[in-house]
Amino acid sequence: MLTLLRKLLQLLDRRSRRHLGLLIVPMLITAVLEMASIGLILPVIHAVTGGESRIAAAIAAVLPGAGTANPLLVAASVFAGFIVVKNVALLVMTYGINRVVTRKMAAFVQGLFEIYLARPYPFHLQRNSAELLRNLNHSAALAFDGLRIALAMLMETVLVAAAFLILFLLEPMVTLGVGAILLVLGGAYTVVAAPRFRHWGEQAHVIEARLITWIRQSFAAVKDVTVGRRESYVSERIGENASARADYLCLTLTGQHVPRLLVETGLIVGFLAVLGILYAVGYPPDRLLATAGLFAMAGLRLLPSVNRILSQAADLRHRTAPIETLYADVMAGRDDLARQRAARAAEPMPFGRDIRLDGVSYRYDGASHAALEGIDLTIRKGESIGLVGASGAGKTTLVDMLLGLLTPTGGRLLIDGDDAARNMAGWQRRLGYVPQTIQLNDDTLRRNIAFLIDDREIDEDRVRRAAAMAHLTAVVERLPEGLDTMVGEQGVRLSGGERQRVGIARSLYGDPDVLVFDEATSALDNETEQEIAAALDELSRTKTLIIVAHRMSTVARCDRLILMDRGRIVDTGTFQELTARHPGFRRLVELGQLPNGGPQAVAVL
């Protein structure tokens, strides 16, 4: 339990832990009020039975006129006043705990999201995005609710300890007997229940990620699901995981009721047994009655607290898996986040001559062979380069290397002779990237071009210039609200070619020196692909272009083609040169000829 609490606290920064520490002071004040409210039960009982009470005498000495007033009225009034003050203090304390925890959770979710964004690109290749979504949403809520539970446990423990202290001072023998019974029952419950709650929580944690995966994948492939009539299959998979999660939740919720039943039964039976023993050994009846009344009233307050402590301890065990998962991710990503924050102010890296890959190699974790091996390549500024080759040749890996998403396991990426690894953020400020699938938000066309930029910082001239360079002006003029038109989720209100041109405009908004196109035309029809190719021709006059393509027509007009195979560069040259001297390349070109001899799409390049 202590290890779990330590990991939970490590999710907070130093300032947040200090804020939590400050909550101890109001907890102690509340505990003092709790002690006083329980101690004041005796004067009420003595006033009813006509007995004497040292506490009643103290009240009479402190309060003016209390000595001549009705003792029962005075004791009851003071007791009621303390109860009101104590309960108000408890309410304020509970609000304070909830306020601190929920605000810290909000800050943590933002920080964890930044950590995930700061992790190296291979991290995202290896981790299922459903796990990250679960951690940011479900697991973070569970973990920080665990922090609230821990603080509530601490407050309840302080209050119970204060109550037992005052009971011990008033009736030591009975208090020790009752306390021993509670310790035995609580210890037995913790030893038996803790492993089960932890197991149930771990299983629910795993199932939650599977459930999110099925839901996300089903909605992402809704066309395939509908056309293929696979609704029943995905519904059954989601139902299986939802049912399994429900089973573990049922066990957890049922188990949380055990402490109340166990403690209530054991405490009442044990208390009656202690009273019976005291009566048998000749305990004075009037004192026995006062003791019974004292512990009966105190029990009304203590039983719920003891139940909550045991239930909360079990609930914390149930949250072990999400807490440990978040702890591992935070600890592993803090250095990456610090480096990313330090790089935010990086100046663009100078680029006036060339990009050079010097003996670059790369092997993915767990791969049996290198994805890139001994790559030597120089790309001059202003040059247009086409990367071609069969699937698995290493084209995308090479592009990811140029984008700074992957770090070479051998060799270096040099920009004008300087190692890009020393200022990768500065190099990335020179880059524009257009992927095969353009991620469009359900927002205006303007905000999708000036992507993830605050409205106050959007430069209207840049937006229109980028749209013009991407051959998007005619589309903007045709839309009912121009740049303010909502494009729909994933840009469903635009055609495939229009979405691709939005992606090009987005990459041009920042006026990069180098544009990288990764299979950006592979999903387009021939006519639309020719329109995109025309836009690339114009861009090649002012930008350095690096194009990965399966379509021959997309790269046929590049200054130079780089033919790759099995992670190596096997030949370079113009389209005509490779066609003339490389038999494999020439055969692919011949397979893709139009009747009039023009280059057409070749699906295997």
Number of C-alpha atoms within 10 A of each C-alpha: 12 7 8 17 15 11 18 20 17 14 24 18 11 10 9 16 14 11 12 17 10 10 16 15 10 16 22 15 15 24 24 17 22 27 20 18 23 22 20 22 20 26 28 26 21 22 19 13 13 13 13 13 15 10 17 22 14 12 19 18 12 11 11 10 10 18 16 9 11 10 21 18 13 22 25 17 13 17 20 14 12 18 18 12 15 21 14 13 19 20 12 14 19 16 12 14 19 18 13 16 21 16 12 20 21 13 13 19 17 12 18 22 14 17 21 20 16 19 18 15 15 13 12 13 10 9 10 13 15 19 20 19 15 21 25 19 12 16 24 21 18 20 25 23 19 25 25 20 22 19 20 21 20 15 25 21 17 19 25 20 16 21 24 22 15 19 22 15 11 15 15 13 14 19 20 14 14 20 17 13 18 19 11 12 17 18 13 11 18 19 10 10 19 17 14 18 24 20 17 22 24 19 15 24 23 16 19 21 20 20 21 18 18 17 15 14 13 19 11 11 10 14 11 13 16 11 9 9 10 13 14 10 11 15 13 11 15 19 13 14 20 16 13 17 20 13 13 19 16 12 13 19 12 10 16 20 14 16 24 18 12 15 21 18 11 17 19 15 12 18 21 14 14 17 17 13 12 16 13 9 9 9 13 10 11 13 12 16 15 20 19 16 17 22 22 14 14 18 18 10 16 19 17 15 20 23 22 21 23 24 23 20 21 24 23 25 25 27 25 25 23 24 25 16 16 21 20 13 17 20 13 13 19 18 14 17 20 12 12 18 13 11 14 10 10 16 13 15 19 12 16 12 13 16 20 22 21 16 16 22 23 23 17 15 10 6 8 8 13 17 20 27 20 17 21 16 16 13 18 15 18 19 18 26 25 26 28 26 22 15 14 13 21 24 30 16 19 25 20 16 20 22 19 20 15 17 21 19 14 16 17 21 25 17 21 17 12 16 14 20 16 10 15 19 21 19 23 20 17 19 21 23 20 23 17 17 17 18 15 22 17 16 16 19 24 23 22 24 26 25 16 10 12 9 10 6 8 17 12 11 10 17 22 19 17 25 26 16 18 26 20 22 16 11 14 20 11 9 16 10 12 16 21 14 16 22 21 15 12 15 22 13 15 16 12 18 19 19 22 28 27 28 26 30 28 25 25 28 22 16 18 16 18 26 24 24 22 22 20 25 27 18 16 16 12 15 10 17 21 15 15 22 18 15 18 24 17 12 18 21 12 13 19 22 26 25 26 29 26 24 23 22 20 26 26 18 19 22 16 22 25 21 22 24 17 18 23 22 22 12 15 19 17 18 21 13 14 20 17 11 12 14 11 10 18 17 11 17 21 14 13 19 15 11 8 6 9 11 19 19 22 17 14 13 20
